[in-house]
Amino acid sequence: METCSVICKICDQENKIDGSNTAKIKSNVRQFKEEQFTVWRCAQCGSLHSLEEIDYDFYYKNYVMQKQKLDFSTQLLFASRLHQLMQGGLLPHHTVLDFGCGNGGFLHFLQKKGYTKVTGYDPFDSQFSDRGIYKQKFDVVNSQDVIEHSPDPITFIDEITALVRRPGGKLMIGTPNADYIHLNDPLDEVGWLHQPYHRHIMSGKQIIKILKQKGFHIDKVEYRSYVDTKIPFINSTFVFNYMASTDRTVDSIFDPIKFGLIYTSPRLLFYGCFGYLLNHKKDIFIVATAL
């Protein structure tokens, strides 16, 4: 590709990008699986960025992740996510904002578990797009797998930190961790890179640095997603290998499960049973308290 200069939206440093620090990554969404997108890594902070601008309304119009339903496996995942938040200090009496709540599935799960003071916000879902939330402060602001979708991560951090009650409120962020994601790894292409939706995948070290600058104390850093449970076949390593064994799209996890494929594949059986132990640090969960 032609050499060009771009500014990193995370550390604001100029980068010369060419074929040595970029990769063409195929979309892992069925509707766009033949499309490729350029992803590059910042030489200064290590964050990953999508080069081409996209039409957000077009790509999110029928976003596959909105198909998630509150079925048995999703409830197990949500229970794991709730456990992670509780370990971070979430209590039933807290006012909670789920920032980037999608179709509200986790929001409803929290309500059923007795968390009555919960609010959801998502600009891409009309039932949760009320910007009135920006006038409020919350004991806990939770944002899981959202910041990497933002066209401007620093502005995103400014927005969510401003919603946290000071002092003492907590911010909990879960996101892919660019420090351990590789542009030349086929499994990362199928999973964590998730083009064209993951616009800016931040370095975990950089997120921590920025939160400290914003006046937050880092309480806890966990290099694992809530998706990585000890329950057999519910871990990211198995899920992404399963996707790679089908049509390499995230849509496949919403299709009827191909049990025959799993039971005849020693690799999938191994990852299904032991994937939890293979922590690649490709996700990060941060709990921070406002000072």
Backbone as a ProteinNet text record, in pm:
[ID]
protein_1_A
[PRIMARY]
METCSVICKICDQENKIDGSNTAKIKSNVRQFKEEQFTVWRCAQCGSLHSLEEIDYDFYYKNYVMQKQKLDFSTQLLFASRLHQLMQGGLLPHHTVLDFGCGNGGFLHFLQKKGYTKVTGYDPFDSQFSDRGIYKQKFDVVNSQDVIEHSPDPITFIDEITALVRRPGGKLMIGTPNADYIHLNDPLDEVGWLHQPYHRHIMSGKQIIKILKQKGFHIDKVEYRSYVDTKIPFINSTFVFNYMASTDRTVDSIFDPIKFGLIYTSPRLLFYGCFGYLLNHKKDIFIVATAL
[TERTIARY]
83.6	0	87.3	29.4	101.5	127.7	248.2	281.5	203.1	148.2	77.3	96.7	61.8	74.2	-63.5	-78.2	-203.8	-172	-268	-253.8	-329.8	-263.3	-328.5	-430	-552.7	-658	-648.2	-552.4	-534.5	-423	-305.2	-190.9	-156	-228.6	-213.7	-78	-11.1	118.2	102.9	189.8	186.5	253.5	194	248.2	260.1	370.7	384.8	339.3	236	188.1	207.6	245.8	266.8	237.4	282	254.3	316.5	413.7	483	404.5	313.1	238.3	87.3	44.7	-98.1	-133.9	-262.3	-311.4	-450.3	-482.5	-617.2	-696.2	-799	-874.8	-1016	-1056.7	-1192.4	-1294	-1412	-1519.7	-1559.6	-1593.1	-1641.6	-1793.3	-1859.8	-2005.6	-2049.2	-2142.7	-2179.8	-2219.2	-2292.9	-2340.7	-2225.3	-2111.2	-1999	-1871.4	-1885.2	-1768.3	-1670.2	-1713.5	-1622.2	-1552.1	-1587.5	-1524.5	-1400	-1299	-1175.7	-1156	-1092.6	-1069.1	-924.9	-864.6	-725	-715.5	-635.8	-612.3	-463.5	-431.5	-290.1	-263.8	-137.4	-97.2	-11.3	-44	34.7	170	276.7	411.9	441.4	368.5	396.1	320.4	188.7	111.3	64.3	77.6	42.8	-104.1	-186.7	-329	-350.9	-464.2	-498.9	-613.1	-607.3	-705.5	-751.2	-879.2	-929.8	-899.7	-847.2	-804.1	-920.5	-1003.2	-1110	-1226.6	-1284.3	-1406.5	-1522.4	-1625.5	-1741	-1870	-1974.5	-2108.5	-2169.2	-2171.6	-2217.7	-2361.6	-2448	-2589.1	-2603.2	-2521.2	-2528.5	-2484.2	-2369.8	-2315.8	-2388.5	-2450.7	-2521.3	-2671	-2718.6	-2862.6	-2919.8	-2851.6	-2897.2	-2784.6	-2725.1	-2606.9	-2637.2	-2555	-2581.7	-2587.4	-2510.1	-2508.6	-2640.4	-2724.6	-2856.6	-2949.2	-2904.1	-2984.5	-2978.5	-2891.3	-2875.5	-3006.1	-3045.9	-3167.2	-3132	-3223.6	-3197.8	-3226.9	-3152.4	-3166.6	-3075.1	-3067.1	-2992.6	-2844.2	-2781	-2636.8	-2609.9	-2699.4	-2681.6	-2696	-2787.9	-2802.5	-2677	-2612.8	-2487.1	-2379.3	-2374.7	-2278.3	-2307.4	-2434.6	-2471.5	-2441.9	-2459	-2425.8	-2275.7	-2195.6	-2050.6	-2015.9	-2085.5	-2061.7	-2100.6	-2214.9	-2257.9	-2158.5	-2108.7	-2008.6	-1884.7	-1842.5	-1725.9	-1750.6	-1871.7	-1906.3	-1915.3	-1970	-1979.6	-1840.9	-1749.8	-1611.5	-1546.1	-1595.8	-1544.1	-1607	-1711.1	-1770.9	-1916.1	-1981.8	-2122.7	-2209.4	-2301	-2393.7	-2537.4	-2635	-2773.6	-2833.3	-2786.8	-2846.6	-2785.1	-2681.1	-2613.7	-2702	-2687.6	-2742.7	-2642.3	-2692.3	-2604	-2643	-2544	-2564.6	-2490.6	-2564.2	-2502	-2487.5	-2368.7	-2343.3	-2305.8	-2391.7	-2374.9	-2446.3	-2572.9	-2645.9	-2705	-2688.9	-2743.4	-2894.4	-2948.3	-3094.1	-3146.8	-3058.5	-3101.4	-3106.7	-3051.5	-3057.3	-2995.6	-2875	-2808.5	-2880.5	-2935	-3011.9	-3129.2	-3203.5	-3318	-3272.9	-3157.8	-3102.9	-3072.4	-3011.5	-2981.3	-3108.7	-3210.7	-3336.5	-3397.5	-3390.5	-3444.2	-3364.6	-3239.3	-3153.7	-3163.1	-3254.2	-3276.1	-3206	-3141.1	-3075.7	-3177.9	-3250.4	-3365.5	-3328.6	-3211	-3172.2	-3077.4	-3119.4	-3033	-3093.4	-3004.5	-3042.7	-2954.6	-3010.6	-2932.8	-2926.1	-2813.8	-2799.7	-2729.7	-2789.5	-2726.6	-2780.9	-2693.4	-2740.7	-2796.1	-2766.7	-2812.1	-2940.4	-3000.5	-3127.4	-3223.7	-3331.4	-3422.2	-3478.6	-3497	-3555.6	-3456.6	-3326.8	-3226	-3140.4	-3191.7	-3109.5	-3135.4	-3204.5	-3235.3	-3108.3	-3065.1	-2941.8	-2960.4	-3078.9	-3100.8	-3011	-2956.4	-2867	-2742.3	-2706.2	-2585.9	-2601.9	-2723.6	-2748.3	-2739.9	-2714	-2715	-2574.3	-2563.5	-2442.1	-2480.1	-2390.5	-2421.2	-2313	-2356.4	-2259.8	-2166.1	-2222	-2143.4	-2179.1	-2077.7	-2094.9	-2021.6	-2097.3	-2042.5	-2047.5	-1936.8	-1932.8	-1854	-1925.5	-1863.9	-1864.1	-1745.7	-1730	-1796.9	-1767.5	-1827.6	-1722.8	-1622.5	-1527.6	-1457.4	-1436.6	-1367.9	-1453.5	-1583.3	-1673.8	-1677.9	-1625.7	-1638.6	-1544.4	-1591.4	-1503	-1401.3	-1424.4	-1334	-1323.9	-1230.1	-1222.1	-1194.7	-1117.3	-1085.9	-1210.9	-1288.4	-1415.3	-1508.4	-1506.5	-1587.3	-1549.2	-1421.6	-1376.2	-1418.2	-1406.9	-1451.8	-1600.1	-1680.2	-1824	-1857.2	-1796.3	-1834.8	-1775.3	-1657.5	-1600.5	-1682.6	-1741	-1823.4	-1954.2	-1993.1	-2118.2	-2101.1	-1976.9	-1948.9	-1957.9	-2028.7	-2040	-1902	-1873.8	-1746.3	-1772.1	-1691.1	-1592.5	-1659.2	-1590.2	-1632	-1705.5	-1756.4	-1823.4	-1724.9	-1776.8	-1688.7	-1717.6	-1610.3	-1617.2	-1563	-1640.4	-1598.5	-1601.4	-1484.7	-1471	-1415.5	-1482.9	-1431.3	-1415.4	-1301.8	-1273.7	-1159.7	-1148.7	-1030.3	-903	-793.1	-666.1	-565.2	-536.6	-448.6	-307.9	-266.9	-130.4	-103.3	-209	-190	-263	-316.9	-386.7	-292.8	-291	-195.2	-266.3	-206.3	-265.1	-249	-153.3	-127.2	-179	-265.9	-321.8	-460.8	-481.5	-612.6	-726.2	-697.4	-802.4	-839.5	-742.3	-772.8	-857.3	-834.3	-915.9	-1061	-1080.7	-1215.4	-1281.2	-1201.1	-1256.5	-1236.7	-1128.3	-1111.4	-1107.3	-1057.5	-1046.7	-1182.8	-1275.8	-1417.1	-1439.3	-1393.7	-1408.8	-1544.2	-1601	-1545	-1592.7	-1636.3	-1702.7	-1605.7	-1494.5	-1395	-1304	-1339.3	-1271.3	-1134.9	-1129.5	-1005.1	-994.6	-902.6	-880	-761.7	-788.4	-686.1	-590.3	-467.9	-374.1	-425.5	-425.6	-469.8	-388	-258.6	-171.5	-212.4	-255.7	-294.5	-426.5	-521.2	-648.2	-621	-537.5	-505	-439.3	-347.9	-278.9	-378.6	-471.8	-568.5	-663.5	-710.4	-801.5	-734.1	-609.2	-535.4	-528.4	-506.7	-502.1	-637.1	-744.9	-879.8	-922.5	-833.5	-863.6	-928.6	-885.6	-939.7	-828.3	-862.5	-770.8	-803.3	-702.6	-723	-731.7	-851.9	-873.2	-832.6	-862.5	-846.7	-829.3	-738	-719.7	-720.6	-812.4	-823.9	-808.5	-714.5	-688.6	-772	-901.3	-992.1	-1131.4	-1203.2	-1340	-1436.2	-1552.3	-1656.1	-1701	-1672.7	-1708.1	-1625	-1509.8	-1422.1	-1463.3	-1554.8	-1604.1	-1543.3	-1560	-1514.7	-1617.4	-1730.7	-1835.2	-1790.2	-1794	-1748.6	-1817.6	-1736.8	-1780.5	-1828.7	-1810.1	-1841	-1713	-1631.8	-1509.7	-1473	-1402.8	-1376.5	-1288.6	-1194.4	-1108	-1190.4	-1281.9	-1369.4	-1458.8	-1521.7	-1617.4	-1551.5	-1433.8	-1369	-1316.9	-1272.2	-1231.7	-1352.3	-1465.4	-1589.2	-1629.3	-1622.8	-1653	-1560	-1431.1	-1332.4	-1359.1	-1423	-1450.1	-1579.4	-1658.3	-1782	-1758.1	-1815.5	-1793.1	-1715.6	-1648.2	-1562	-1640.9	-1766.8	-1845.9	-1908.5	-1935.4	-1998.7	-2144.2	-2200.9	-2338.2	-2352.8	-2245.1	-2252.8	-2290.3	-2260.6	-2293.9	-2442.8	-2512	-2657.2	-2733.1	-2660.9	-2722.4	-2744.1	-2823.2	-2831.7	-2692.8	-2665.8	-2532.9	-2502.9	-2382.6	-2341	-2270.6	-2351.2	-2295.8	-2204.1	-2240.1	-2156.2	-2017.7	-2008.9	-1879.3	-1795.9	-1859.9	-1787.3	-1739.8	-1828.7	-1797	-1695.4	-1679.5	-1581.4	-1451.5	-1440.1	-1318.8	-1244.6	-1131.9	-1053.8	-1014.2	-986.6	-944.6	-1057.8	-1179.2	-1291.7	-1328.9	-1320.4	-1349	-1248.5	-1122.9	-1019.3	-1045.2	-1068.6	-1092.4	-1222.7	-1322.7	-1447.2	-1428.2	-1344.4	-1322.2	-1217.2	-1113.1	-998.1	-964.9	-1050.5	-1022.6	-1006.8	-1077.1	-1067.6	-923.8	-849.5	-712.8	-615.8	-657	-568.1	-593.3	-550.9	-574.7	-471.1	-516.6	-425.6	-413.9	-483.1	-480.5	-529.6	-610.6	-659.7	-780.3	-825.4	-931.1	-882	-938.3	-901.9	-1028.9	-1037	-1148.1	-1087.9	-1128.9	-1071.4	-1178.5	-1149.2	-1234.8	-1159.1	-1220.6	-1154.2	-1250.7	-1199.3	-1280.7	-1247.6	-1351.9	-1333.4	-1284	-1180.4	-1122.5	-1189.9
-119.5	0	124.8	237.9	364.6	409.6	465.3	519.4	648	663	786	815.5	935.6	976.5	988.2	935.1	946.1	979.2	1040.2	1074.6	972.3	917.4	822.1	896.8	848.8	914.2	884.3	800.9	768.7	853.2	851.1	922.9	1050.5	1077.9	1201.1	1212	1099	1099.5	1064.3	1124.2	1098	964.3	889.7	761	756.9	703.5	670.8	527	506.1	369.5	319.6	193	125.7	-22.5	-105.5	-248	-314.8	-250.8	-314.5	-308.2	-213.6	-201.9	-201.4	-259.7	-268.6	-409.8	-435	-561.9	-539	-615.2	-614.6	-722.7	-681.8	-772.2	-787.2	-912.6	-938	-919.4	-873.8	-862.7	-1002	-1011.8	-1139.4	-1136.5	-1050.4	-1045.5	-1094.5	-1187.5	-1258.1	-1164	-1061.3	-968.8	-900.1	-884.4	-809.6	-893.4	-1026.8	-1114.6	-1104.5	-1052.3	-1037	-901.4	-816.3	-684.5	-689.7	-611.3	-602	-459.2	-449.2	-319.4	-313	-197.1	-179.3	-145.7	-223.5	-198.4	-171.3	-68.3	-34.3	-16.5	-37.9	-26.8	97.9	173.8	291.8	249	306.6	271.8	325.5	428.8	490.3	421.8	407	353.5	210	157.6	18.8	-7.4	97.9	80.2	47	-17.8	-58.8	27.7	59.5	150	100.6	120.9	100.6	226.6	208.1	322.7	390.7	311.4	369.3	415.4	528.8	572.8	486.3	471.8	391.4	470	426.5	479.3	399.5	458.1	386.4	338.2	424.1	385.8	263.1	255.5	143.8	12.8	14.4	-109.3	-155.5	-62.2	-99.9	-120.7	-103	-112	-246.1	-354.6	-488.4	-560.7	-491.7	-544.9	-679.1	-776.1	-914.4	-932.2	-852.8	-870.3	-830.2	-758.1	-724.8	-846.8	-957.9	-1080.2	-1154.6	-1109.6	-1180.3	-1183.5	-1301.5	-1320.2	-1373.9	-1357.4	-1400.5	-1549.4	-1631.5	-1776.1	-1830.2	-1961.8	-2022.5	-1985.5	-1996.3	-1966.4	-1818.7	-1731	-1587.9	-1555.4	-1622.5	-1600.8	-1644.4	-1751.6	-1793.2	-1686.6	-1629.4	-1523.2	-1399.6	-1363.5	-1245.7	-1267.7	-1390.8	-1421.5	-1402.7	-1443.1	-1423.5	-1275.4	-1200.7	-1056.3	-988.3	-1027.2	-970.9	-1004.4	-1126.8	-1166.3	-1077.9	-1048	-962.9	-822.6	-770.3	-637.9	-639.1	-746.4	-756.7	-761.8	-834.1	-839.4	-701.8	-618.7	-482.5	-384.7	-429.4	-344.3	-307.2	-363.5	-334.4	-389.7	-304	-344.7	-317.7	-392.9	-380.4	-240.6	-159.3	-26.9	79.2	45.5	143.3	188.2	315.7	361.2	322.4	254.9	194.4	241.2	277.3	307.1	203.9	131.5	39.8	118.5	170.5	260	175.8	182.4	96.8	-34.6	-25.7	-144.1	-228.1	-187.3	-265.1	-272.7	-393.8	-410.4	-421.2	-399.1	-395.3	-528.5	-632.1	-765.1	-772.3	-719.4	-725.5	-636.5	-526.7	-436.1	-510.3	-582.8	-658.4	-770.4	-829.5	-934.8	-877.2	-758.7	-693.9	-666.3	-618.4	-587.7	-712.3	-825	-950.5	-999.6	-958.3	-999.2	-902.3	-804.4	-716	-582.3	-552.3	-422.1	-328.2	-255.3	-178.1	-38.9	9.3	146.5	144.5	75.2	61.5	135.3	196.5	272.3	226.5	222.8	186.4	301.1	307.8	407	343.2	361.9	318	403.2	479.5	569.9	499.1	367	292.7	213	232.1	167	273.7	293.7	405.1	401.4	281.8	275	313.5	324.3	360.1	479.9	561.9	669.1	806.2	812.7	939.8	1000.1	1113.2	1177.7	1250.1	1237.7	1293.9	1232.9	1115.8	1051.5	1136.8	1222.9	1304.6	1410.6	1429.3	1525.5	1458.7	1329.8	1254.4	1208.7	1163.4	1100.8	964.6	868	730.6	677	588.8	522.8	432.7	364.5	273.6	299.4	325.7	332.2	212.1	126.6	3.9	14.2	-13.7	-8.8	-129.4	-226.3	-352.5	-363.5	-376.7	-394.9	-282.1	-159.5	-42.7	54	85.6	190.3	160.9	33.1	-2.2	26.9	49.3	83	233.2	311.5	456.4	515.3	615.4	681.6	772	805.1	894.3	845.7	755.6	694.4	792.5	896.6	991.6	1070.1	1113	1178.9	1083.9	957.5	855.7	846.9	842	834.8	960.1	1076.6	1201.7	1192.1	1135.6	1126	1033.3	915.2	820.3	856.8	917.1	958.3	1071.6	1156.8	1267.8	1219.8	1095.9	1040.2	972.5	958.2	888.7	986.8	945.8	1028.9	1049.1	1174	1206	1267.6	1227.7	1119.1	985.5	877.8	745.3	660.8	722.3	643.3	556.5	450.2	355.4	348.9	336.8	313.6	174.3	94.2	-41.1	-56.9	-82.5	-91.3	-226.7	-292.8	-415.1	-393.3	-433.8	-407.8	-498.2	-523.1	-593.5	-515.1	-586.1	-526.7	-537.2	-423.7	-422.1	-472.1	-468.7	-510.9	-656.9	-737.4	-880.7	-930.2	-839.1	-876.2	-857.3	-954.7	-952.7	-937.1	-856.5	-833	-952.5	-1038.7	-1152.8	-1284.7	-1277.7	-1398.1	-1422.6	-1532.8	-1559.1	-1564.9	-1613	-1620.4	-1481.3	-1392.4	-1255.1	-1186	-1221.5	-1166.5	-1212	-1338.8	-1393.1	-1336	-1311	-1271.1	-1126.5	-1097.7	-969.9	-849.1	-862.7	-746.1	-700.4	-792.4	-764.3	-639.5	-649.8	-536.9	-537.5	-419	-284	-218.3	-297.5	-242.5	-195.6	-266.5	-224.6	-121.1	5	114.9	145.8	144.7	176.9	82.6	-10.6	-103.6	-50.2	-5.7	61.5	-35.6	10.5	-59.1	-50.7	-164	-163	-67	-62.6	29.2	173.6	203.7	339.7	378.2	284.5	313.4	345.8	264.9	286.9	423.8	457.5	586.8	702	692.1	799.9	813.2	700.9	706.6	771.2	743.9	808.9	959.7	999.7	1142.1	1209.5	1131.3	1185.3	1187.5	1152.7	1158.4	1033.8	917	790.2	706.2	636.8	538.5	402.1	331.2	199.1	96.1	40.9	-56.8	-197.2	-229.4	-368.4	-374.9	-459.7	-486	-637.2	-683.4	-826.5	-848.8	-933.3	-958.3	-1077.1	-1058.8	-1165.3	-1106.5	-1158.2	-1115.7	-1200.2	-1144.7	-1221.5	-1341.5	-1338.4	-1450.2	-1573.5	-1553.5	-1666	-1725.3	-1819.4	-1884.3	-2023.8	-2082.4	-2219.3	-2321.3	-2272.9	-2361.6	-2417	-2547.8	-2604.4	-2539.5	-2506.4	-2452.5	-2307.2	-2243.5	-2100.4	-2026.1	-2008.2	-1929.6	-1877.3	-1766.9	-1699.7	-1783	-1857.9	-1939.9	-2043.8	-2109.7	-2205.9	-2135.3	-2025.4	-1956.3	-1912.4	-1852	-1802	-1915.5	-2025.4	-2142.2	-2207.1	-2207.6	-2259.4	-2173.8	-2041.3	-1951.6	-1978.6	-1997.8	-2023	-2155.2	-2249.2	-2380.8	-2382.8	-2276.3	-2268.3	-2176.6	-2056.8	-1966.1	-1841.4	-1848.3	-1740.3	-1612.8	-1627.2	-1509.2	-1523.6	-1409.4	-1408.2	-1453.8	-1445.5	-1492.4	-1639.6	-1715.4	-1860	-1895.6	-1807	-1839.5	-1818.3	-1753.5	-1737	-1838.8	-1914.2	-2021.4	-2143.9	-2241.4	-2367.9	-2428	-2475.1	-2526.5	-2652.4	-2658.7	-2774.5	-2873.6	-2952.4	-3045.6	-3148.3	-3191.7	-3289.2	-3235.5	-3109.2	-3046.8	-3045.8	-3012.9	-3005.2	-3143.2	-3240.8	-3373.3	-3448.9	-3410.7	-3478	-3400.2	-3292	-3210.4	-3215.1	-3286.6	-3289	-3148.1	-3062.1	-2925.2	-2849.6	-2856.6	-2786.2	-2846.3	-2978.1	-3042.3	-2997.7	-2989.2	-2945.1	-2802	-2712.1	-2572.1	-2556.4	-2638.5	-2632.4	-2666.8	-2765.7	-2812.6	-2732	-2686.3	-2625.9	-2484.6	-2427.5	-2294	-2188.4	-2204.4	-2106.8	-2093.2	-2202.4	-2200.5	-2130.8	-2108.9	-2048.1	-1898.7	-1829.1	-1685.1	-1610.7	-1552.4	-1483.6	-1334.3	-1286	-1144.1	-1051.3	-1105.1	-1023.7	-939.3	-953.2	-867.3	-808.6	-693.4	-630.4	-576.7	-592.9	-538	-453.2	-327	-229.1	-174.9	-171.5	-107.3	12.4	131.7	253.4	335.9	399.1	481.9	629	711.5	855.6	917.3	998.1	1061	1195.4
0	0	0	-39.3	-40.7	101.9	122.7	253.6	276.4	397.7	430.6	578.8	618.8	757.9	820.2	940.7	1014.5	1160.2	1226.4	1367.9	1451.2	1550.2	1641.5	1727.5	1729.6	1807.1	1956.2	1993.5	2134.9	2196.2	2134.4	2192	2116.1	2006.7	1929.3	1860	1837.8	1771.5	1623.8	1542.2	1397.9	1367.7	1275.9	1234.3	1082.7	1036.8	894.9	879.3	802.1	788.4	646.4	638.6	511	533	445.6	456.2	576.8	640.4	752.3	882.8	895.7	1021.3	998.9	886.9	855.5	811.2	806.1	752.3	695	591.1	536.9	610.9	681.1	766.4	710.4	688.1	639.4	752.4	713.8	811.8	859.9	988.5	1042.6	1060.8	985.1	980.9	843.6	841.7	718.9	605.3	637.3	534.9	462.3	532	474.9	466.5	467.7	481	364.9	250.2	137.1	137	231.8	239	327	289.9	367.1	417.5	532.3	594.2	642.5	630.9	670.2	818.2	891	1033.2	1051.8	1129.5	1152.6	1301.8	1338.8	1479.3	1500.5	1604.4	1638.7	1695.2	1639.7	1684	1823	1865.9	1995.3	2109.4	2097.6	2211.2	2190.5	2068.3	2042.1	2014.8	2014.9	1987.6	1840.3	1813	1676.6	1624.9	1494.8	1436	1299.4	1271.1	1135.5	1055.4	936.7	856.8	785.8	718.2	637.8	724.7	691.6	757.6	708.7	790.5	751.2	774.2	707.4	729.1	844.7	963.6	1083.1	1067.7	1016.4	1001.8	911.8	807.1	713.3	779.4	845.3	901.3	1028.3	1099	1221.4	1200.6	1078.8	1053.1	1097.1	1064.5	1104.2	1177.6	1272.8	1340.8	1405.6	1373.7	1413.6	1565.6	1640.5	1785.5	1850.8	1776.5	1829.8	1831.7	1772.6	1772.2	1905.6	1993.7	2120.4	2198.4	2242.2	2319.7	2457.9	2551.4	2688.4	2703.1	2625.8	2634.3	2744.2	2755.6	2866.8	2863	2745.7	2736.9	2762	2714.3	2737.8	2885.7	2953.1	3097.7	3173.2	3127.8	3189.9	3169.1	3047.8	3019.8	3104	3113.6	3192.2	3340.3	3386.9	3526.7	3549.6	3451.6	3461.1	3460.1	3376.6	3369.5	3500.2	3556.7	3685.1	3795	3795.7	3896.1	3885.5	3763.8	3743.2	3799.4	3777.8	3830.1	3982.5	4038.1	4184.2	4246.4	4181	4228.8	4223.2	4132.5	4120.8	4217.9	4290.3	4392.5	4370.2	4268	4244.1	4356.1	4407.6	4512.7	4466.8	4521	4474.7	4486.7	4583.9	4603.1	4512.5	4438.5	4353.4	4236.8	4200.9	4073.2	3965.6	3861.4	3761.6	3622.2	3543.2	3402	3318.9	3233.7	3137.6	3007.6	2984.6	2871.6	2749.7	2647.3	2529.9	2553.5	2594.2	2642.1	2529.9	2403.1	2293.5	2301.5	2292.8	2297.9	2441.3	2538.3	2678.4	2748.6	2687.5	2746.9	2885.3	2901.4	3031.5	3132.4	3084.6	3169.2	3233.9	3151.9	3202.8	3296.4	3267.1	3353.5	3492.4	3496.1	3624.2	3703.3	3633.9	3701.5	3764	3692.7	3745.5	3866.2	3874.2	3986.2	4104.2	4095.8	4209.8	4203.5	4091.2	4074	4010	4095.2	4048.2	3997.7	4034.8	3996.7	3876.5	3772	3654.5	3535.7	3458.1	3339.4	3224	3105.4	2987.3	2888.5	2817.6	2710.7	2591.6	2473.7	2349.1	2234.6	2168.9	2063.5	1941.3	1928.7	1811.1	1837.5	1954.8	1985.4	2036.2	1965.9	1994.4	2135.9	2192	2326.4	2436.1	2400.8	2500.6	2457.2	2366.1	2307.8	2369.1	2482.3	2547.2	2607.6	2554	2600.8	2733.8	2790.6	2922.5	3028.7	3000.4	3098.2	3124.3	3028.6	3045.6	3153.8	3201	3308.2	3445.1	3447.6	3572.6	3611.5	3736.5	3787.7	3844.8	3831.6	3872.1	3965.7	4056.7	4146	4066.1	3964.8	3881	3734.6	3653.9	3509	3451	3384.3	3326.9	3175.3	3110.3	2963.8	2914.4	2862	2820.2	2668.2	2610.1	2465.6	2387	2426.4	2361.8	2309.6	2390.1	2353.7	2221.1	2190.9	2066.4	1943.2	1963.2	1852.7	1825.3	1917.3	1907.3	1801.8	1724.7	1628.7	1696.8	1824.1	1897.8	2042.5	2071.3	2204.8	2317.7	2292.4	2399	2438	2339.2	2369	2443	2403.7	2470.7	2618.5	2648	2787.1	2862.7	2798	2861.6	2899.2	2809.4	2833.1	2949.3	2951.2	3056	3191.9	3194.5	3323.4	3384.1	3298.7	3348.2	3409.4	3380.5	3432.4	3568.1	3612.3	3738.1	3855.7	3960.2	4080	4142.8	4178.3	4243.8	4381.6	4479	4471.7	4502	4472.8	4515.7	4414.8	4306.6	4204.7	4129.1	4068.8	4001.1	3851.4	3775.2	3631.5	3604.6	3528.3	3495.7	3343.8	3286.8	3141.4	3101.4	3008	2948	2798.3	2742.9	2601.8	2555.6	2424.1	2375.2	2408.7	2421.8	2463.1	2349.4	2285.9	2168.4	2198.5	2325.2	2360.5	2322.4	2313.1	2287.1	2162.6	2084.1	1960.9	1842.8	1752	1640.6	1506.2	1420.5	1288.6	1195.1	1224.6	1136	1191.8	1291.9	1353.3	1294.8	1222.3	1161.8	1263.6	1385.5	1486.8	1537.5	1546.9	1586.1	1479.5	1352.8	1245.2	1260.2	1293.4	1310.9	1436.4	1539.7	1668.6	1706.7	1773	1840.9	1747.6	1626.4	1538	1484.5	1461.5	1434.1	1346.9	1223.9	1131.4	1061.5	1029.8	1049.7	1178.6	1275.6	1394.2	1502	1518.7	1616.5	1551	1572.5	1504.5	1566.6	1698.4	1770.1	1890.3	1883.2	1994.6	2073.5	2194.4	2272.3	2339.5	2357.3	2444.4	2586.5	2656.8	2795.7	2880.5	2855.4	2930.3	2907.8	2785.8	2752.7	2820.4	2826.9	2896.4	3042.7	3107	3247.3	3266.7	3179.2	3186.5	3175.3	3081.6	3059.4	3178	3231.9	3346.2	3467.5	3487.9	3597.1	3573.9	3448.7	3415.5	3437.8	3426.2	3444	3591.1	3680	3822.4	3877.7	3829.8	3877.9	3939	4045.2	4103.7	4043.7	3997.9	3937.7	4049.6	4068.8	4176.1	4133.9	4008.6	3966.1	3815.1	3771.7	3628.6	3609.9	3527.1	3499.9	3349.7	3312.9	3170.5	3122.3	3130.1	3090.9	3069.2	2970.4	2945.6	3029.3	3056.5	3125.7	3042.7	2912.4	2824.4	2858	2919.1	2953.1	3087.3	3080.7	3201.4	3214.9	3333.2	3356.7	3308	3261.9	3210.4	3075.2	3054.3	2927.1	2807.2	2708.8	2580.9	2588.2	2702	2710.4	2745.8	2644.7	2656.3	2517.6	2512.1	2384.7	2291.5	2345.9	2260.8	2185.4	2255.3	2187.3	2086.9	2127.7	2040.6	1910.8	1919.9	1798.2	1710.9	1772.7	1693.7	1627.3	1696.1	1636.4	1516.5	1533	1421.2	1303.4	1333	1226.7	1156.7	1226.3	1167.6	1086.5	1096.4	1018	899.2	901.7	788.4	828.5	945.9	994.1	1025.1	1061.1	1094.4	1232.3	1294.2	1424.9	1414.7	1294.4	1273.7	1311.1	1296.2	1318.4	1461.1	1556.4	1695.4	1723.5	1629.4	1642.9	1558.4	1476.3	1397.9	1487.3	1443.1	1517.5	1537.6	1658.1	1691.5	1610.2	1554.1	1476.3	1569.1	1639.5	1737.3	1671.3	1551.1	1481.3	1455	1417.8	1394.3	1521.6	1632.5	1760.1	1804.7	1801.1	1855	1770.2	1644.2	1558.4	1546	1619.8	1613.2	1746.6	1754.5	1879	1924.3	1827.3	1861.2	1930.6	1873.8	1934.5	2069.2	2081.3	2209.4	2315.8	2275.1	2370	2415.5	2319.1	2354.5	2433.6	2399.9	2474.4	2621.1	2648.2	2785.6	2861	2788.8	2856.9	2809.6	2724.9	2671.2	2778.3	2890.4	2999.2	3049.2	3044.7	3097.5	3003.6	2878.7	2779.2	2773.3	2879	2886.6	2802.6	2692.4	2600	2628.6	2730.7	2770.3	2659.5	2569.5	2458.3	2496.7	2620.7	2674.9	2805.7	2841.2	2968.1	3032.8	3165.2	3244.5	3353.3	3358.2	3450.1	3542.9	3671.8	3770.3	3824.8	3817.9	3863.1	3946.4	4052.3	4141.8	4121.2	4108.5	4092.7	4224	4214.9	4334.1	4360.6
[MASK]
+++++++++++++++++++++++++++++++++++++++++++++++++++++++++++++++++++++++++++++++++++++++++++++++++++++++++++++++++++++++++++++++++++++++++++++++++++++++++++++++++++++++++++++++++++++++++++++++++++++++++++++++++++++++++++++++++++++++++++++++++++++++++++++++++++++++++++++++++++++++++++++++++++

